[in-house]
Amino acid sequence: MGRIFEVRKATMFARWDRMAKQFTRIGKDIAIAVKAGGPDPATNSALRRCIQNAKSVNMPKDRIEAAIKRASGKEMDNYDEILYEGYGPHGVAILVEAATDNHVRTVANVKSHFNKGNGTLGTSGSVAFQFKKMGVFKLNPEGLNGDELELELIDYGLEELGESTGENGEDILVLRTGFTDFGNMQKALEEKHITPISAEVEWIPSTTVSLPEEEAQEVLKLVDRLEQDDDVQKVFHNLQ
């Protein structure tokens, strides 16, 4: 019984840590969106996207409003978005998106993570060519006809439409569009009164690498190490 309790306790703390990381990431996204387009989501499509993503991870409304208010203040944090490129164990390509107010600290930490994870931090352009920057929209399929939706959204830049499974086992529709068409797709969904579960810009690998389980775990440990860094927003890789 005690062992079961310890496992449940560990799982609960892991869930809290993950939620805290998600809230921090979205808070930075909100700060960047407000700085670029102002605090009114009605006129700031990037901020609307951030709010949708905040809701998708159950970020409380008061925390969302507080993040917007804080980002609008005179003492708001100024974050720069930086893309780091490198290789993990066994040649797996890794991209690290960071939002930082201290470049020196962040690059030192990211380099340390790569080194400790048996990887190598590369130079700009050394890895990104293996990925395609795309807009990824996740939708609740309820009430939607996938075939009809695909035809309706092709003119707005839709490149791929598929099905996936959410974190809780629920079915979701996944739309992918080229990065330059992200705004067009967001506007099209809004006009059709379809609110995405989430809307993100992601780096999709052109090809993937398959590794034995033990070697794959080495890569995933490095990915997890990078994701735990406070300055890191997202990590992408081409491990299958």
C-alpha positions in Angstrom: 0.0 0.0 0.0 2.9 2.4 0.9 4.5 1.7 -2.5 1.3 2.5 -4.3 1.0 5.8 -2.4 4.6 6.8 -3.2 4.0 6.1 -6.9 0.8 8.2 -6.9 2.6 11.0 -5.0 5.5 11.0 -7.5 3.0 11.1 -10.4 1.1 13.9 -8.8 4.3 16.0 -8.3 5.4 15.3 -11.9 2.0 16.6 -13.1 2.3 19.7 -11.0 5.9 20.3 -12.3 4.7 19.9 -15.8 1.7 22.3 -15.3 4.0 24.9 -13.7 6.3 24.7 -16.7 3.4 25.1 -19.1 2.1 28.1 -17.2 5.6 29.7 -17.3 6.0 29.1 -21.0 2.6 30.5 -21.8 3.3 33.5 -19.6 6.3 34.3 -21.7 4.4 33.8 -24.9 1.8 36.3 -23.6 4.6 38.8 -22.7 6.0 38.5 -26.2 2.6 38.8 -27.9 1.6 41.9 -25.8 4.9 43.6 -26.5 4.4 43.0 -30.3 0.7 43.7 -30.6 -0.7 45.3 -27.5 -2.9 43.9 -24.6 -6.2 43.7 -26.4 -6.9 40.2 -27.7 -9.6 41.6 -30.1 -6.9 43.3 -32.1 -4.0 41.0 -31.3 -4.3 37.6 -33.0 -1.1 36.3 -31.4 -2.5 37.1 -28.0 -5.7 35.3 -28.8 -3.7 32.3 -29.7 -1.8 32.5 -26.4 -5.1 32.7 -24.5 -6.5 29.6 -26.3 -3.3 27.7 -25.5 -3.5 28.8 -21.9 -7.1 27.5 -21.6 -6.0 24.2 -23.2 -3.7 23.5 -20.3 -6.3 24.7 -17.7 -4.4 27.9 -16.8 -6.8 29.8 -14.5 -8.5 32.9 -16.0 -7.1 35.2 -13.3 -3.5 34.0 -14.1 -4.1 34.7 -17.7 -5.4 38.2 -17.0 -2.5 38.8 -14.5 0.0 37.8 -17.2 -1.5 40.2 -19.7 -1.6 43.1 -17.1 2.0 42.4 -16.1 3.1 42.4 -19.7 1.4 45.7 -20.2 3.2 47.4 -17.4 6.3 49.7 -17.5 8.4 47.0 -15.8 7.4 44.2 -18.1 10.0 41.5 -18.8 11.5 41.8 -22.2 12.1 38.4 -23.7 14.1 37.6 -26.9 13.2 34.5 -28.8 16.3 32.4 -29.8 16.6 29.1 -31.7 19.4 26.8 -30.7 20.5 23.9 -32.9 22.4 20.8 -32.0 22.8 17.0 -32.1 21.8 14.6 -29.4 23.3 11.1 -28.8 23.5 8.9 -31.9 23.2 11.9 -34.3 19.6 12.9 -33.5 18.9 16.4 -34.6 17.5 18.7 -31.9 16.1 22.3 -32.1 15.6 24.3 -28.9 13.3 27.3 -28.8 14.1 29.7 -25.9 12.7 33.0 -24.6 15.2 34.8 -22.5 16.1 38.1 -20.9 19.8 37.0 -20.5 21.4 35.5 -23.6 24.7 34.7 -21.8 23.0 32.6 -19.1 20.7 30.8 -21.6 23.4 29.7 -24.1 25.6 28.6 -21.3 22.9 26.5 -19.8 21.8 25.0 -23.1 25.4 24.1 -24.0 25.8 22.5 -20.6 22.6 20.4 -21.1 23.9 19.2 -24.5 27.3 18.3 -23.1 25.9 16.4 -20.1 23.5 14.6 -22.3 26.3 13.4 -24.7 25.2 15.8 -27.4 26.7 18.8 -29.1 25.4 22.4 -29.4 25.8 23.4 -33.1 25.9 26.6 -35.0 23.1 28.5 -36.6 21.9 26.6 -39.7 23.5 23.3 -38.7 20.3 21.5 -37.9 17.2 23.6 -38.9 17.4 22.6 -42.5 16.2 19.2 -41.5 12.9 20.6 -40.2 10.0 22.6 -41.7 8.5 25.4 -39.6 4.7 24.9 -39.6 1.5 26.0 -37.9 -0.2 23.2 -36.0 -3.8 23.5 -35.0 -5.5 20.9 -32.8 -9.3 20.7 -33.0 -12.0 18.9 -31.1 -13.5 16.7 -33.9 -17.0 16.8 -32.4 -19.5 18.2 -35.0 -16.8 18.5 -37.7 -16.6 16.6 -40.9 -12.9 16.1 -41.7 -13.3 15.6 -45.4 -15.4 18.8 -45.8 -13.2 20.8 -43.5 -10.1 19.8 -45.6 -11.7 21.1 -48.8 -12.8 24.3 -47.1 -9.4 25.1 -45.7 -7.1 24.3 -48.6 -7.4 27.8 -49.9 -6.2 29.1 -46.5 -2.9 27.2 -46.7 -3.9 23.7 -45.3 -1.1 21.3 -46.1 -2.0 18.3 -43.9 -5.1 17.1 -42.0 -4.9 14.0 -39.8 -6.1 12.4 -36.7 -4.3 12.0 -33.4 -4.9 11.1 -29.8 -4.7 13.6 -27.0 -3.0 13.3 -23.6 -6.2 11.9 -22.0 -6.9 9.4 -24.9 -9.4 11.7 -26.7 -9.6 12.0 -30.4 -8.3 15.2 -32.0 -8.0 16.6 -35.5 -4.6 18.0 -36.4 -4.2 20.6 -39.1 -0.8 21.7 -40.4 -0.1 24.7 -42.5 3.0 26.5 -43.7 4.4 29.0 -41.3 3.6 31.9 -43.6 -0.1 30.8 -43.7 -0.5 30.5 -39.9 -2.4 33.8 -39.7 -4.6 32.9 -42.6 -5.6 29.6 -41.0 -6.2 31.2 -37.6 -8.5 33.8 -39.3 -10.3 31.1 -41.3 -11.0 29.0 -38.2 -12.3 32.1 -36.3 -14.6 33.0 -39.2 -16.0 29.4 -39.1 -16.4 29.8 -35.3 -14.0 26.9 -34.7 -12.0 27.4 -31.5 -8.8 25.3 -31.6 -7.8 23.3 -28.6 -4.3 24.7 -29.3 -2.5 26.6 -32.0 1.2 26.4 -32.1 4.2 27.0 -34.4 6.3 23.8 -34.5 9.3 22.5 -36.3 8.4 19.3 -38.1 11.3 17.0 -39.1 11.5 16.2 -42.9 12.8 12.7 -42.0 13.0 10.8 -38.8 15.6 8.5 -37.2 14.7 5.1 -35.6 16.9 3.9 -32.7 16.8 0.9 -30.4 15.0 1.5 -27.2 18.1 2.0 -25.0 19.6 4.5 -27.4 16.3 6.3 -27.8 16.0 6.7 -24.1 19.4 8.5 -24.0 18.1 11.0 -26.5 14.8 11.5 -24.5 16.8 12.1 -21.3 18.6 15.0 -23.0 15.3 16.3 -24.4 13.8 16.2 -20.9 16.8 17.9 -19.4 16.4 20.7 -22.0 12.7 21.0 -21.4 13.2 21.5 -17.7 15.3 24.6 -18.2 13.4 27.8 -17.3 14.5 29.6 -20.4 13.5 26.8 -22.8 10.0 27.1 -24.4 9.9 24.0 -26.7 12.2 21.2 -27.9 11.9 19.5 -31.2 13.8 16.5 -32.5 13.7 14.0 -35.4 13.7 10.8 -33.3 10.9 8.6 -34.6 
